[in-house]
Amino acid sequence: MSTMREDADRIIREAIRRVQPDSAVKSALRQKALPPSVHLVAVGKAAWQMAAAAWEELGERIRGGIVITKYGHARGPIGPLEIREAGHPVPDSASFAAADRTMELVGGLSAADMVLFLLSGGGSALFEKPLIPAEELADITRQLLASGADIVEMNTVRKRLSAVKGGRFARLCAPAQVYAVVLSDILGDPLDMIASGPAYPDRSTCDMAVHVAEKYGLRLSEQAWECLRTETPKTLDNVDTVITGSVRQLCDSARETAAALGYEPLVLTDSLCCQAKEAGSFLASMVRCHRGAGRTLALIAGGETVVQLTGSGLGGRNQELALAAAIGIDGLPDAAVFSVGSDGTDGPTDAAGGYVDGSTAAALRALGRPAEAYLADNDSYHALSACGGLIVTGPTGTNVNDLTVALLRG
């Protein structure tokens, strides 16, 4: 019989394999009557994989363009395309340079031209032309990341500080047409929020942006406040958009693999959205509720949790979720919880997520520091590293939220 760690690894591997964007991108391109030549712009953590699929489908119909992705996510040249890597989750000089180059490439296009815009999560940091000093933008990004704000709240603010977000990139492409193929990493697939909506009309308002800033006590210059009070485009007449891939597919893939491994799968939600440590505690309580019923279960949740930084440690939302769950399943020999980011990265670490079982908390106590102390310091990375609980996949080529699973053997 396989171990629960082996089962977890297989569920992760198969779920991510089945949500690769290749076939979805190709299908989206076949749905649209494209002109004989197009200009390609790909932005996000999955940008390289999406651009490679487009090149396989269209070949030399792609006249040129640019791919902008996270450091370490590019896998080599693609036809005539420029490949750029940039900073995430905080934009850096490479993010700004990539946006400048993109603006050069789409500048001067005519109404007869088309921009094929391939967008995935992470674009908010990777593709940036700030309307405020770069140092302040980086500081505001860090404040938002530490505040516990969710991705919609973060992007409501960030799009107003940028010359390419909130529909402004599509305006820069005009009068050329834009065909946007979007890989969703936000619950509910809000097109104006994915990567801060560079090519989609913004449904958020100035009042909403100001409310977020006030809610989390953001420290902003008067210039930044003025940006928050400046409205974004509400209509765009040169864009056609299609969504490919979502967290729902990730959960379905995990359900099928878990069933093949002998578990009774139950998808609890594909809209998990709360504090990571609360989600971990909840999954542990679900395990305890069903334990003893003689059932072999896989409790599946998809979505994206948040972490409110109160300590000085290192970790990500998936690792913190797992560490919190370890406390709740302490001593249970037949239970495990794992959580992983589908893009292969979790917070500012080299891990994709974390795995814990009933022995994890005891292992940390034996090493001299309990799980509770690590959790209080937001130091899930070092806790899981110390007991072999890190999940490391490397860049996966996709980005459709996170997958969390609790395994219970009856």
Residue, then its C-alpha position, 0 to 999 in steps of 0.5 A: m500500500s502506498t503511503m499518504r505522502e506518496d498519494a499526496d504527491r500523485i494527486i498533486r502531480e496529476a492535478i497540475r498536469r491536467v490543468q496545463p494551459d496548452s490545449a486550452v490556449k489552442s482551443a481558444l485560438r481555434q474559436k476566433a477568426l484571426p488575421p493572417s498575422v498577429h502580434l503576441v504579448a504574453v504576461g504572467k506566471a504561465a506566460w511562457q507555456m501559453a506562448a509556446a502553445a500559441w506558437e505551436e498552433l499559429g507558427e509564423r502567423i505570429r509576427g513577433g512580440i514579447v513574453i513576460t514571466k517570473y524569474g526561473h519560469a522561462r524554458g527557452p526561446i519561442g520563435p521570434l518572441e522576446i523572452r523577459e523575466a521579472g519580479h514577483p510578487v513585488p515589481d522590479s526594474a525588469s517589470f518596468a523595462a518589460a512594460d516599456r518594451t511592450m508599449e513600444l511594440v504595440g505603439g503605432l498599430s493600426a485598426a487592421d492589426m491584432v494583438l494576441f494577449l495571453l494573460s495569467g496570474g502574477g501579471s500585476a507585478l510582472f507587467e508594470k508601468p507605475l504612475i508613482p515612484a517605483e520605490e513607493l509602488a514596491d512599498i505599497t505592494r509589500q504593505l498589501l501583502a502583509s495586511g491580509a488583503d485578498i487578491v481583489e482588494m490588492n488589485t483594486v488598489r494596484k490597477r490605479l497606480s499603473a499606466v497598463k492596468g485596469g483596461r489601460f493596456a488595451r487603450l494603448c493598443a487601440p486602434a488595433q484589436v485585442y484578443a485576450v486569452v485569460l488563465s484565471d487565478i481568482l475565484g469567480d474569474p473576474l476578468d477585471m481583476i486577473a493580473s489587475g485587468p490590463a485589457y478589460p473594463d474596470r468594474s471597481t471604483c475610486d471609492m472602493a480603492v480608497h476604502v481598501a487603503e483606509k481599511y488596511g491603513l496603507r501609508l500613501s503619498e498624496q500622489a498615490w491618493e490622487c491616483l486612487r481617486t482617478e477613474t479607470p476605463k469603464t468601456l473598451d471597444n477593441v477587446d474580445t476576451v475568453i477564459t481558459g482554465s480555472v480552479r474548478q478544473l484543478c479540484d476535479s482533477a484531484r477528485e478523479t486521482a483521489a478516487a483512483l487511489g481508493y479514496e472517497p473524494l468530496v469537493l468541499t469548495d472551489s472558492l476557499c477564501c479566508q486566513a490560511k491558518e483558519a483554513g488549516s484548522f478547519l480541515a483538521s476539524m473535518v478530519r476529526c469529525h469523520r475519523g472513526a467512521g471507517r471511511t477512506l476520504a479525500l476532502i478537497a478544497g480549491g481557492e486562495t487563502v491569505v496570510q496576515l503577517t504578524g511575525s518575522g518568519l518565512g513562508g507562504r499561504n499554503q505552507e501556513l495552512a498545512l502547519a496550522a492543520a498539523i496542530g489539529i491532527d496532532g497524534l492521528p496516525d491515519a490523517a494527512v493534509f497538504s496544500v499547494g500552489s498550482d504555479g509551483t511557488d508559495g510566497p517568497t519561497d522555493a516551495a509550492g506548499g506543504y504536507v503534514d500528517g499526524s506525526t508532524a507536530a510531535a516531530l517539531r516538539a522533538l526538535g525543540r520548537p513547537a508548531e504553535a511557535y512557528l505559526a505565531d512567527n509566520d515561519s511555516y517554511h522553516a518548520l516544514s523544512a525541519c520535518g520534511g514537509l515542504i512540497v517543491t515542484g518548481p515552476t509548473g507552467t500553469n496558475v489556477n489558484d491553490l489545491t488543499v486536500a485532507l486525506l483520511r484512511g478508515 
